[in-house]
Amino acid sequence: MGALRPWARYGLLAVAHLLALGLGATVLQALEGPPALRLQANLRAELATFQAEFGACLPAGALEELLGTALVAQAHGVSSLGNGSEARNWDLPSALLFTASLLTTTGFGHMAPLSAGGKAFCVAYTALGLPASLALVAALRHYLVPLLSRPGAWVATRWQLPPPRAALLQAVALGLLVVGVFVLLPALVLWGVQGDCSLLEAIYFCFSSLSTIGLGDLLPGRGSGLHPVLYHLCQLALLGYLLLGLLAMLLTVETFSELPQVRAMVKFFGSSGPVNAEDEGAILGQDELALSTMPPSAAAPAQTPAC
């Protein structure tokens, strides 16, 4: 494997990615195809029963036109039901959650702009806001990564662990902490508060949110008939959870990306050319960061007396 040329390695990686896409599509087709067909059959049966009972009172095609209008409104986040908690879709808490879903690329899809001005503003706002958000994340990463590396350096010094093993232990501990605090614990809270979702659905929502997938098929408080005040509190809580959880997830991914095993895999698929000045500067910066997080007794080598 090490004798493969770079273009062959890239081709191997692309083929593996395509195979993974095909495998995922096949599994989802097998799992989700039959339930979708059953739901479609039930809907057609309900429509046929309704038309058989009230067809004499409705003009031809009136029911389909009404359903089409309701579905278009629902796709833009405008509820067609008499739910008081969702009567106003563009109040301040809803707009804050929508802008957070834009700048974090989560895109829950629970709301969408209706006007041409709103769509144009979303384009300009996201084009300017995404670089600003990335700059903020980079600044926070520059400040928080050294803090997160201190426990690993202390453990390595305390138990005399090799640096690769200490780094792996730190990454695993941080990953378990993030999973527990930002996935399992919120999922348990959501499962207890939202009565119409299972624990699996709650875990699925938390993971899809923090991974910025944001499918939007499940949103806390939406469609549950909550009081408007409670519904807006749920939106504000989701806003804070989204911002803090994404930061924790990014720091975890950054910690795992610095592992020697991950670097070795990236190097295998990377170029085999000489190290340039930019790479050398990055390596020197990482060495300085590692030394700065170690205690003085471990960072400074013992000096031998001069002859």
C-alpha positions as CSV (number, residue, x, y, z in Angstrom):
1,M,0.0,0.0,0.0
2,G,2.8,2.4,0.8
3,A,4.2,2.0,-2.8
4,L,1.1,3.4,-4.4
5,R,1.4,6.7,-6.3
6,P,-0.5,9.7,-4.9
7,W,-3.0,9.6,-7.8
8,A,-3.7,5.9,-7.1
9,R,-4.3,6.8,-3.4
10,Y,-6.7,9.5,-4.3
11,G,-8.5,7.2,-6.7
12,L,-8.7,4.5,-3.9
13,L,-10.2,7.1,-1.5
14,A,-12.7,8.3,-4.1
15,V,-13.8,4.7,-4.9
16,A,-14.2,3.9,-1.2
17,H,-16.3,7.1,-0.7
18,L,-18.6,6.2,-3.6
19,L,-19.0,2.6,-2.3
20,A,-19.9,4.1,1.1
21,L,-22.5,6.3,-0.6
22,G,-23.9,3.4,-2.5
23,L,-24.0,1.2,0.6
24,G,-25.8,3.9,2.6
25,A,-28.3,4.5,-0.1
26,T,-29.0,0.8,-0.4
27,V,-29.6,0.3,3.3
28,L,-31.8,3.4,3.6
29,Q,-33.8,2.2,0.6
30,A,-34.4,-1.1,2.2
31,L,-35.3,0.3,5.6
32,E,-37.3,3.4,4.6
33,G,-39.0,2.2,1.3
34,P,-41.7,-0.1,2.8
35,P,-42.8,2.4,5.6
36,A,-43.0,5.2,3.0
37,L,-45.2,3.0,0.7
38,R,-47.4,2.0,3.7
39,L,-47.8,5.7,4.6
40,Q,-48.7,6.6,1.1
41,A,-51.2,3.8,0.9
42,N,-52.8,4.9,4.1
43,L,-53.0,8.5,2.9
44,R,-54.7,7.4,-0.3
45,A,-57.2,5.3,1.6
46,E,-58.0,8.2,3.9
47,L,-58.5,10.5,0.9
48,A,-60.7,7.9,-0.9
49,T,-62.8,7.5,2.3
50,F,-63.2,11.3,2.6
51,Q,-64.2,11.7,-1.0
52,A,-66.7,8.9,-0.8
53,E,-68.3,10.5,2.2
54,F,-68.2,14.1,1.3
55,G,-67.6,14.0,-2.5
56,A,-71.0,15.2,-3.3
57,C,-70.4,18.4,-1.4
58,L,-67.0,19.2,-2.9
59,P,-66.2,20.3,-6.5
60,A,-63.9,18.1,-8.4
61,G,-60.3,18.7,-7.5
62,A,-61.1,21.1,-4.6
63,L,-59.6,18.8,-1.9
64,E,-56.4,18.3,-3.8
65,E,-56.0,22.0,-4.3
66,L,-56.6,22.7,-0.6
67,L,-54.0,20.0,0.4
68,G,-51.5,21.4,-2.1
69,T,-51.8,24.9,-0.6
70,A,-51.5,23.5,2.9
71,L,-48.4,21.5,2.0
72,V,-46.7,24.5,0.4
73,A,-47.4,26.6,3.5
74,Q,-46.1,23.8,5.7
75,A,-42.9,23.5,3.6
76,H,-42.2,27.2,4.5
77,G,-42.8,26.7,8.2
78,V,-46.3,28.2,8.2
79,S,-48.5,25.9,10.2
80,S,-51.9,25.1,8.7
81,L,-53.3,23.8,12.0
82,G,-54.9,25.8,14.9
83,N,-51.8,25.5,17.1
84,G,-51.3,28.6,19.2
85,S,-47.6,28.0,19.9
86,E,-46.8,28.2,16.2
87,A,-49.2,31.0,15.2
88,R,-46.4,33.4,14.7
89,N,-43.4,32.0,12.8
90,W,-41.3,35.1,12.4
91,D,-41.2,36.5,15.9
92,L,-37.9,37.2,17.6
93,P,-37.1,33.8,19.1
94,S,-38.0,32.0,15.9
95,A,-36.0,34.5,13.8
96,L,-33.0,34.0,16.2
97,L,-33.1,30.2,15.8
98,F,-33.4,30.6,12.0
99,T,-30.4,32.8,11.8
100,A,-28.4,30.5,14.0
101,S,-29.3,27.6,11.7
102,L,-28.0,29.6,8.8
103,L,-24.7,30.6,10.4
104,T,-24.0,27.1,11.7
105,T,-25.0,25.5,8.4
106,T,-27.5,23.3,10.3
107,G,-30.5,24.3,8.3
108,F,-33.3,22.7,10.2
109,G,-35.8,23.5,7.4
110,H,-38.5,24.3,9.9
111,M,-38.8,27.8,8.4
112,A,-38.0,29.4,5.0
113,P,-38.2,32.9,3.7
114,L,-41.3,33.6,1.6
115,S,-40.5,37.0,0.1
116,A,-37.9,37.8,-2.6
117,G,-36.3,40.3,-0.2
118,G,-36.0,37.7,2.5
119,K,-34.3,35.2,0.2
120,A,-31.9,37.9,-1.1
121,F,-31.1,38.9,2.5
122,C,-30.4,35.3,3.5
123,V,-27.9,35.0,0.6
124,A,-26.1,38.2,1.6
125,Y,-26.4,37.6,5.3
126,T,-25.0,34.0,5.1
127,A,-22.2,35.1,2.7
128,L,-21.0,37.7,5.2
129,G,-21.9,35.8,8.4
130,L,-20.2,32.4,7.6
131,P,-16.7,33.9,7.3
132,A,-17.3,35.9,10.5
133,S,-18.5,32.7,12.3
134,L,-15.5,30.8,11.1
135,A,-13.2,33.6,12.3
136,L,-14.9,33.4,15.8
137,V,-14.5,29.6,15.9
138,A,-10.9,29.9,14.9
139,A,-10.3,32.5,17.7
140,L,-12.0,30.3,20.3
141,R,-10.1,27.3,19.1
142,H,-6.8,29.1,19.4
143,Y,-7.7,29.9,23.0
144,L,-9.4,26.6,24.1
145,V,-7.2,24.0,22.5
146,P,-4.2,24.8,24.7
147,L,-6.5,24.6,27.8
148,L,-7.8,21.2,26.6
149,S,-4.3,19.9,26.1
150,R,-3.2,20.6,29.7
151,P,-5.0,17.6,31.3
152,G,-3.4,15.3,28.7
153,A,0.1,16.7,29.4
154,W,-0.5,16.4,33.2
155,V,-1.6,12.7,32.7
156,A,1.4,12.0,30.5
157,T,3.8,13.5,33.1
158,R,2.0,11.9,36.1
159,W,1.9,8.3,34.8
160,Q,4.9,8.5,32.4
161,L,2.7,7.8,29.3
162,P,4.1,8.1,25.8
163,P,2.8,11.2,24.1
164,P,0.8,9.3,21.4
165,R,-1.0,7.2,24.1
166,A,-1.6,10.3,26.2
167,A,-3.1,12.1,23.2
168,L,-5.3,9.2,22.4
169,L,-6.5,9.0,26.0
170,Q,-7.3,12.7,26.1
171,A,-9.2,12.5,22.8
172,V,-11.3,9.6,23.9
173,A,-12.1,11.2,27.3
174,L,-13.1,14.5,25.5
175,G,-15.2,12.6,23.0
176,L,-17.0,10.6,25.8
177,L,-17.6,13.9,27.7
178,V,-19.1,15.6,24.7
179,V,-21.3,12.6,23.9
180,G,-22.5,12.5,27.5
181,V,-23.1,16.2,28.0
182,F,-24.3,17.3,24.6
183,V,-26.0,14.1,23.2
184,L,-27.2,11.7,25.9
185,L,-28.1,14.2,28.6
186,P,-30.1,16.6,26.2
187,A,-31.7,13.5,24.6
188,L,-32.9,12.4,28.1
189,V,-34.3,15.9,28.8
190,L,-36.0,16.0,25.4
191,W,-37.4,12.5,25.8
192,G,-38.9,13.6,29.2
193,V,-40.3,16.9,28.0
194,Q,-41.5,16.0,24.5
195,G,-44.0,13.3,25.1
196,D,-44.4,12.3,21.5
197,C,-40.9,11.3,20.7
198,S,-38.9,8.2,21.7
199,L,-35.4,8.1,23.3
200,L,-33.9,7.0,19.9
201,E,-35.6,9.9,18.2
202,A,-34.2,12.3,20.8
203,I,-30.7,11.0,20.3
204,Y,-31.2,11.2,16.6
205,F,-32.2,14.8,16.8
206,C,-29.2,15.8,19.1
207,F,-26.7,14.1,16.8
208,S,-28.2,15.4,13.6
209,S,-28.1,18.9,15.1
210,L,-24.5,18.8,16.3
211,S,-23.3,17.2,13.1
212,T,-24.9,20.2,11.2
213,I,-27.1,17.7,9.2
214,G,-30.3,19.3,10.6
215,L,-32.9,17.2,8.8
216,G,-35.6,19.2,10.6
217,D,-38.1,16.3,10.8
218,L,-38.0,16.7,14.6
219,L,-37.9,20.0,16.5
220,P,-38.5,20.4,20.2
221,G,-41.8,21.9,21.0
222,R,-43.0,22.0,17.4
223,G,-46.4,20.5,16.9
224,S,-46.9,19.6,20.5
225,G,-49.5,22.3,21.4
226,L,-47.3,24.1,24.0
227,H,-48.2,27.5,25.3
228,P,-46.5,30.2,23.2
229,V,-44.2,31.3,26.1
230,L,-43.0,27.7,26.7
231,Y,-42.6,27.2,22.9
232,H,-40.4,30.3,22.7
233,L,-38.4,29.2,25.7
234,C,-37.8,25.9,23.9
235,Q,-36.5,27.8,20.9
236,L,-34.1,29.9,23.0
237,A,-32.9,26.8,24.8
238,L,-32.3,25.1,21.4
239,L,-30.4,28.2,20.2
240,G,-28.0,28.0,23.2
241,Y,-27.6,24.3,22.9
242,L,-26.8,24.6,19.2
243,L,-24.1,27.2,19.7
244,L,-22.4,25.5,22.6
245,G,-22.8,22.0,21.3
246,L,-21.3,22.8,17.9
247,L,-18.3,24.5,19.6
248,A,-17.8,21.4,21.7
249,M,-18.1,19.1,18.7
250,L,-15.6,21.2,16.7
251,L,-13.1,21.1,19.5
252,T,-13.5,17.3,19.8
253,V,-13.0,16.9,16.0
254,E,-9.9,19.1,16.2
255,T,-8.5,17.0,19.1
256,F,-9.0,13.8,17.2
257,S,-7.5,15.3,14.0
258,E,-4.2,16.0,15.9
259,L,-3.8,12.3,16.8
260,P,-0.7,10.6,15.3
261,Q,-2.9,7.8,13.9
262,V,-5.1,10.3,12.1
263,R,-2.1,12.2,10.9
264,A,-0.6,9.0,9.5
265,M,-3.7,8.2,7.6
266,V,-3.9,11.7,6.2
267,K,-0.2,11.5,5.2
268,F,-0.8,8.2,3.5
269,F,-3.4,9.8,1.2
270,G,-1.4,13.1,0.9
271,S,1.4,14.1,-1.3
272,S,4.7,12.4,-1.0
273,G,6.6,15.5,-2.0
274,P,9.0,17.4,0.2
275,V,7.8,19.4,3.2
276,N,7.3,23.1,2.2
277,A,7.8,26.1,4.4
278,E,4.1,26.3,5.4
279,D,4.1,22.7,6.6
280,E,7.3,23.2,8.4
281,G,5.9,26.3,10.2
282,A,2.8,24.4,11.2
283,I,5.0,21.5,12.6
284,L,7.1,24.0,14.6
285,G,3.9,25.7,15.9
286,Q,2.6,22.4,17.1
287,D,5.9,21.5,18.8
288,E,5.8,24.9,20.6
289,L,2.2,24.3,21.7
290,A,3.1,20.8,23.1
291,L,6.0,22.2,25.0
292,S,4.0,25.1,26.4
293,T,1.5,22.7,27.9
294,M,4.0,20.6,29.7
295,P,5.4,21.4,33.1
296,P,8.8,23.1,33.2
297,S,10.5,19.9,34.6
298,A,9.3,17.9,31.6
299,A,9.7,20.6,29.0
300,A,13.3,21.6,29.8
301,P,15.9,18.8,29.2
302,A,18.5,18.2,31.8
303,Q,21.7,20.2,31.0
304,T,25.0,18.4,31.2
305,P,27.8,20.2,32.9
306,A,30.4,21.7,30.6
307,C,33.8,20.0,30.5
